[in-house]
Amino acid sequence: MQKFILIRGHQGSGKSTFAQTKIDEFKQAHPDGEIVHIENDKLLYDEQGRYHWTPERIDKAVRTGQTMMKHAFDKCRQNRNLAMLVINSNTNQKSSNCIHLLRSARKHGLTTEIYRLHNFFDNTHHVKLHDVLSAYIKLNNNRLRDEIHITPIKPMSDDIKSEIDKLTQFDNQTIAFDKNRQSHITDDYLNYGKRNFTSKRSNLYPQLSVLKYKRQVFFDNRFDDALIEMRGTIIDEHHHIIVRPFKKTFNYSERIAKNSKYPISIDDTQRVDAVVKVNGFLGVCTYVALDKTHPSYHASFNHQVLYSTTGSLDSDFAKMNKAHCQKYEALFKAYPNHTFLFEITDEKDVHIIKEDFGETLIGVIDVATGRQFDEDRLDDIAKNFYEQSGILLKRPQQIKNIPFGDLKQRLKEVKHEGFMVFDSQSKELLFKLKSPFYLISKFLGRSNDKNITKKLDKRHVDEEYYPLIEHIKANQDTFNQLSELDKIQFIQVFLSTL
């Protein structure tokens, strides 16, 4: 017999014990059989038997487990008469991952069983209660067909049930505002709203976590006042905001849509300021200077410049950000606890619009208050820094005090990504306005043999781009062979002739 058992359960549900029961049953039935047990926690003990969790070690454990499983499945296929049990007893929260494992096992000829555990033992590794309950709820929301629910030996207590009810009902509550932190990212939201965002602990500074709304929030239009702040916001272990980048900025089309949660009414006569949008990635730079009363005063990140992106302190893009912006550290230190924001263009990360490589200052935000500097203040900072250091600090082009209707007409002719649009009087950031040049380049540039025919249907583009559609159709074989960047160049060269 060759069998794959998938065990699902939150931390403290008894997965290891249940797995051992199944292993013992298999040994009794097949004394000469082989057993492969995949459990990440088993790989996190050091040589002295001490449990040691770090992001790097868990990543390594996951990779090791995947390799073990692949080798076991291959061995089953190659040795049909070999009795083997492959058992996976991780939390297995994501149904898509579970389905992939089950399909792989069946493809290799193994029978499969799925068990879901509901015990609430004290978890061995002291995982925070809210993380445990979030895992429990996620498992409930990602059920699998044919999974067998095991009656708990130690069911949930009334207190735990109450906490689970709070978590499941949280989405229907009004989002509170924390006046001390000047943020909607409250302790309650961090504890109870976890299905909507990720909190990624930094490898470089383990006391810090980067908050980012989940992709599904974008697809389902589930944004709220807290989630729009979670676009790379960094908090410490005490939930204090350490790095505060831009909030989520919606496109104009999103804000005028019928189902918009942040609707706007703007007519063509309203005066706006427009800042040319550079097509790069967001670099986030913050010099942290916490005083002795701050609970993270002794943390390793205090009195350091943090270089991050919208999703990480540790990624290659964060390192690229540092490589570009380290020369401005004197400026960052002149504005402690202020987040500087740059649009970065680099030859290693070429985007749709051809830009000069470098970094462009596009924002500064006071971490404590969330106050965003206006464009005039940013111009002054760039000017003064150049006068003092001799280092040029680029700023984007701007159009001041223009009727919105006139800006929309200009948008049709520009050959860049578009504009960030502000109210001329209040200086409030209103929305992003993407250019047709950018949108059509992106739409057709990211095509392949499977979707190009549909994309070349004139019903999907404005009539001014019909000549481009005909040009691509006439050269479709050549166009299909081009890389994404070469397709974009092909499109933009032709558009420049119109």
N, C-alpha and C positions, 0 to 999 in steps of 0.2 A: 504494500500500500504506500502511496505517495500522497501526502496531504499538506496543504498550507492552511494554517490557522491564523486569522487576523483578530487580534484583541484590541478593543477600543475602550478607552476610559480616561477620565480626568485624573489628575495627580491625587494619589491616595485612594484610588478605587479598587486596589488589590490586583493590579495586572500581573505583577511578578509572581504573586502567590498562585493565581489562577493558571498562569502559564506553566508553573512547575507541576501543578496537578495534571495538566494535559500531557506534559512530558512524561510524568510517572506512568500515566495510563498507556502511553505509547510504548514505553520501555517494557511494560509488563506484557503487552500484546506482541511486541516485536523486539525480543532481547538483542538481536543482532542488527537492528536497524540503526540508522544515523539520524542525529538530531541537530538542527541548526537553529539557534535561538537568537533572534535579533532584538536587542533592547538597548537604546542609546545610553541609558543610565549605567548599564553594566560596563560601558567603555569609558566612563568618566571617573573611575577610581584609579588612583596612582599606585605605585609599587608598594606603598605602605598600607594600602587599603583605605585611603582617605578619599572621600568624594570631593571632586574639584570641578566646578562648573565655570567655564568661560565661553564666550562666543566662538573662539577658535576651536576649543575642544569639542563643543557640540557639533560644529560644522564637520570636523574630522570624524566624529562618531557617526553622523548621518551618512557621510560618504562611505565609511567602512561598512556600515550596515547594508547599504545599497549594493556594494561589491559582494558581500557575503551572500545576499539573497540571489543575485544574478548567478553566482557560481553554483549555488545550491540548485537553482532551477535548471541550469545547464546540465548538472550532474544527473538530475532526475531524468531528463530527456535522453541522455546517453546510456543510462542504466535502468531500463524499465523494470527489472526484477528487484531492484534495490528498494528496501523499505526505508522511507525517509519522511521525517516530519520537519517542516519549516514553519517556525512560529514567530510572529512579529507582535511584540507587546509594548509598542510605543503608544502615545496618546491617540495618534491617528485621527486627528480632528477633521482634516479636509477630506470630504467625500470623494473629490476628484482623484486625489492621490491614492485613496483606498481602492477605488475602482480600477485604477491603473495596475496596482499590485495584484488584485484578484484576476484581472484579465491576463496578466503575464503568467500567473501561476497556472491558470486553466489552459493557456496556450501551450505550456510546457507539459501538460498532461496530468497536473495535480488536481485532486479534489479540493474543495475549499469549504471552510467554515468561518463564520464571523460571529464574534461574541462581544456584547456590550455590557460593561460593568457599571454598577450604580452605588457601590459602597462609598462611605465617607469616613475612612480611617484617617488618622493623623498622617499627613504625607511625610515620608522619611526625610525629604530634602528641604523641608521648610519653605515650600513655595507659598507666596502670599495668597491669602484666602480669596481675594477678588480675582486673582489669576486662575485659581482652581475653579471658581464658579463660572468664570467666563468660558473656560474650557468645557465645563459641563453643558452650558447653554449652547455653545457652538456644536457640540456633539448632538444635542437634541435637534438643532436646526439643520444638521447634515446627516440625517439618518440614511442607512443603507438597506436596500431590499434584502431580505433573507437573514438579516442580523438577528441573533438570538439574545434576548435580554435576560440576564441572570438576576434572579431575585437577590437583593442585597442582604448580606449578613449583618451589616451595620448601615441601616438607612440614614438618610439625612435627618438632622435635628430640626426642630421648629425654627430655631434661629437661622439656620442655613436656608431653610425654605423661605423665610422672610427676606433674606438677602437676595436670593434668586428672583423672588417676585419683584424686588426693587430694580434689579438689573433688567429684567424683561419688560418692565413698565417704563423704564427711563426714557425711551425714545419719544414717548407721548407727553413729556413734561416740558415746561417752559425753560429755556436755557438761562441759567442764572449768570450774573456778572459779578466778578470778584473785584471790588473797588481797590483793595490793597495792591493787587497785581495788575489792575487795569486790563482785565482779560476775561473772556468767557471760558477759558480753560481752567475750570475749577477742580478742586479735589474730587468732588462728586462725579464730574464728567470723566476725569481720568480713571476713576474706579468703575463707573457704571456704563460708560459709553464706549466700551472697548471694541464693540463689533464694528464701529465706524472708522477706526484709525489704527495705525501701527505705531508702536513705541520701540524704536530700534536703539538698543544700547550701544554706545561707542566702544570700539576696541581700544582706541587711543586714550580715551578718557572714560573709563567704565562708570564713573559717577554721573555721566550725562546720557540723556536719551533724546533722540530726534523724533519728533512727532510728524506724522504725515497721514492725511486722510486716505482711506483705501480707494482703490480704483473703482470698486463697485458703487461707492458714494457718488462718483462722477457719473457713472452710467445710469444710476437710478435717480439722479437728481435729489439726493438726500442731504444736501448741504444745510448746515445750521451755523449760528454765530460762532460756535467753538471750532467747528471743522474748517471754516474759511481761514482761521488763524493757524491751522496745522499744515503749513506748507514749508516745513523745515524748521519750525520753532523747536528750540532746544531747552530742555528743563533739567534741573538737577534732581538728586534723590529726594529732595524735600518739596518737589513740584514748583520750585521757583523758576521763573523764566530767565534764562541766561543769554540766549540769542533770539532776537525777534525779527525775522525777515518780513517781506511783504505778505499781506493777506492774499488769499485767492482773489484774482481779478477776473471778472467774467467778460466774455466777449459782448459786444453790443447786441448781437443777434440773440444771445442768451438772456440778456436783461429785458428785451422787448417781447420775448416768447410768452405765450399764454400761460404756460405752467411755471414761469420763473418765480423762484422764492425771493428774489431780490429785483423786483420789477422797477423800471425807470420810465418816466415820461419826459421826453425831450423833443422840442420842435426845431425846425431848421433855422430859426432866428436866434436861438440861444447862443451866447458867446462862450467859446471854449478855447482852451490852450491845448496844443497837440505836441507831443514829444515823439520824435521818430523812434520806432522800436527796432533796436539792433537784434539781429537774428543769431543768438548765441545761447549759452547756458548761464544760469544764475550763479554767481560767486558771492558768498556771504562771509563777511569778515568782521569779527568783534573782539575788541580788547576788553578782557574781563578784569575788573578791579573792584572786588567785594571788600566791604569794611569788616571790622572785627565782630560786628553784631550779626553778620550774615551766617547762617548755619553751614554754608559751604566755604567759609573763609580759609580753612586749612586744606581744601581740596587741591588736587594737582593742577587743575585747569585755571585756578585763580592767578591773576597777573600773567596770563598767557593770551596771545592772539589766537582765536579759534577760526579756522578756515573750514567752511562747510558748504554744502549745496542744499537743494530742497529736500534731500533725502538722507544725507550721510555726512559724518565727520571723517570717514575713513576711506571713502571710495577714491578711485583714480581721478575722478572729477574734482574731489576735494583737494587732492594733491596738485592737480593742475591749477586750481584756484590759488593755492599757496604760491606756486611757481610764478604766477602772473602778478599777484598782489602783495607779495612780501616786501616789495620796495616802498610800499606806502605805510609801513608799520609805524613810522613816526607820526603820521596823521591819525592812525587808529588810536594811538596812545594819547594823542591830544584830545580825543573825544572818548574817554573811558565809558564802558557800558553803553555804547552806541553801536548799532549794527549797520555796517556799510555794505551796500549792495552794488554789484557790478554785473554788467552783461559781458561775458567773456567769449571771445572768438579765438579759436586755436586751430592750427593746421591738422591736429589729430582728431578734431571733432568738427568737420566741415558740415555746415547746415545748408538749407535750401537757398538762402540768399547769399550771394558772394559778398563777403565783408572783409575789410582790412583786419588782420589779426591783431589782437590786443585786448584791452579791458576798458570799459566805459562806465563811469560812475553814474548810476541811475537812481540811487536812493540812500538816505540815512534815516534810521529810526532810533529813537530813544527807547532803550530796553525797558526802563521802569514805567514809562507812561504810554508807550505805543505811539507817541507823536511822530509824525513823518515830516521831515524837512521839505519845504517847497522848492521849486526849481530855481528860484532866484538865490536861495540860500545855498543850494548845491553849486551853482555857478560861482558864488563867492568863495566857497571852500576850495574849489578847484583852482581858482585864480590865486588865492592867498598861498596855497600849497606850492604852486609853481614859483611864485615870487620868493618864497622862503627856501625852497629846496632845489629849484631848477628842474624838477621832474614834472613833465607834462601829465596832467590828469584829464583824460578826454571826457567830454560831455556830449550827449546826443544833440542833434539839431532840433530846434523848437519853432513852433508857429504860435504867436500870441494873439489872443483876442480876435478870433475868427468866427464868423457865424457857422454853426454846425452844418448847415446845408452846403456852404462853400467847401468845408473840409471834406464832405462826402464826394463832392465833384473832383477835388484834387486826388482823392483816394483812388479813383479810377485810372489815374495816369502814372502813379508812382511806381518805381521799380524796387521798392524795399518791402519789408514785412508789413508795415502799417504804422499805427500811432497808438500811444497811450493818451487818453483824452481826459482832460481836467476841466472842471468848471472855472471859468476865468475869474469869477469874483471870489468864490469861497476857496478855490484851489483844491477842492475835493476831487480825488481820482474817481472817474465815472465808469470807464470800461476800456477794453482793448478794441481796436478797430483794425481788422486784418484787410490787407489789400487784395484785390482780385488777382493781381500778378503773383502774389505769394500763394494764394489758395489754389489757383489752377496749376501752378508749378508743383505744389505738394500733392494735389489730387492725381495728376497724371504721372508725376515723377515716381510715385510709389505704386506703380502698377506692375503687373506680371502677365504671363501668357493666359492665365485663367480669368483675370478680371478686366483686361484691357478692352475687350469688345464692348462690355457694358459701359465702361468709362468713356468710350468714344461715341456713345449715343448722344446726339445733340440735345436730347431732352434733359440732360443732366448738367448742361453748362449754358451760360448766357450767350446770346447771339454774337457778341463781339469776338467770341473765341471760336466761332465756326471755322474761320480760315486755319486756325491752329489744328483743329480736329481733322480737317481735310489734309493738311500737311502731314500729320502723323499717320493717317490712313494710307497716304501715298508712299510712306516710307516705313510701314509697320514692321516688316521683317527686320530691317536695320534697327529700328527703335526697340524692338523686343530684346535684342541682343545686348543693349547697353546696360551699364550699371545704373543704380539709382541716381547717383550724382551726374553721370553722363546724360541720363534722360532729362534731368532738370536743366542742364546746360543746353541741351538740344531745344527744349521748350523755350527757354529764356532768350536764346539767340534769335529764334523765329519771332517771338513776341516783340523784340526790339525793332523788327522791320515793319511792324504794323503801323 
